[in-house]
Amino acid sequence: MAQIVLGIGTSHTAMTKVPPELWDRYATLDRKRSDYVYPPDARVLDFDNGAKYVAQDMAGRSRELETFQNQSAAANQALDTLAETLKAAQPDVTVIISDDQDEWFYESNMPRFLLYWGNSLTLIPRTTVAASGQDADLAKYQAAAYGETRLDVPVASRFGRFVLDHLLEHDFDIAHSTYAEPSYGGEVARRYGPSDDEVASVKKTPEHEQGMPHGFAFVVHRLMNDQPSPILPIFQNTCYPPNMPTPRRSYQLGRAIADAIAAWPEDIKVAVIASGGLSHFVTDEESDRMVLDALQRGDSGALQALPRERMVSAGGESLNWVALGAVMEGTGLSMELLDYVPIYRSEAATGIGLAYARWQ
């Protein structure tokens, strides 16, 4: 039977590739957004009103260059450790649980869960041309964070079909895919707030060549050093209401994945990686520590009871970690939190909570 030999949780922000000397430019771009979701009650505010709403201790966090340099160094050291750990484990298959953000899925089709089991996926380097209103230097580094070399990444197709069938046979409804169209685009509505008083901003993405979504590309590039062994991509819609999973359902997905891996009859080693999170685009340390503490305790009840109003906007990527925690339950592997780095880019608490952990 297959054996889970390693678990990894990693943030996948491009900030770790951007020189900290340029981090203050993020704040300039942050000021242009109007759909920030603020804890603890998921209040939707523009930048200026968000700056008035956040607690003083969040608004006053250091944004000095030295702080950014230390944070960048800490995050990259943790990523180096994770890359070394993954290489040493030598898994036959690496299951990656992540999400999509305006890359493969749009309002035309937004599955809650999807398993990809085609023979391969192509990592296509992102364009370095900044869109209107963006920062050209930031765009260059952000593109590089998700791979600079075109790669055909092998997918564990036969294993993936087995996992898919196992999920379906055990009453877990999941979409599937074996290929992506060569080129397309679409639009996504970001719906935040109560359904009867929703705030919705629509982002339109032009038609573009389709490659591996960023949450998976980051793992291949940064943790596998562009030398991937077979992967199995599993998607959760962690960012776009109303079709987001609850923490309870993400946990159930993780348990179902673990059962499917255990049922595989061949003797292989499997690593499982959660890619994404934690809180962003507003940094929410309280929520991040709630997730990490529950994972470290192996507290399945706490993971399933995480408040949904804290899993909103891109902070919903914490659900990838919830699914990972469920996968690791019963493996006998212990979680080690390598680092948690809360970054505040502006007085409106815009930023991200970076986290890096391994189960071994």
Secondary structure, DSSP 8 states (H G I E B T S, - for coil): --EEEEEEEE---GGGTS-GGGTHHHHHHHTT---EEETTTTEEE-HHHHHHHS-HHHHT----HHHHHHHHHHHHHHHHHHHHHHHHH--SEEEEEE--SSSS-BTTB--SEEEE-SSEEEE--------TTS-HHHHHHHHHTT-SS-EEEEB-HHHHHHHHHHHHHTT---EEES---SEEEEEEEEEES-GGG-EEEEEEEEEEE----HHHHHIIIIISTT----EEEEEE--SSTTS---HHHHHHHHHHHHHHHHH--S--EEEEEEE--SS-SB--HHHHHHHHHHHHHT-HHHHHT--GGGS-GGGGGHHHHHHHHHHHTTS---EEEEEEEEEE-STT-BEEEEEEEEE-
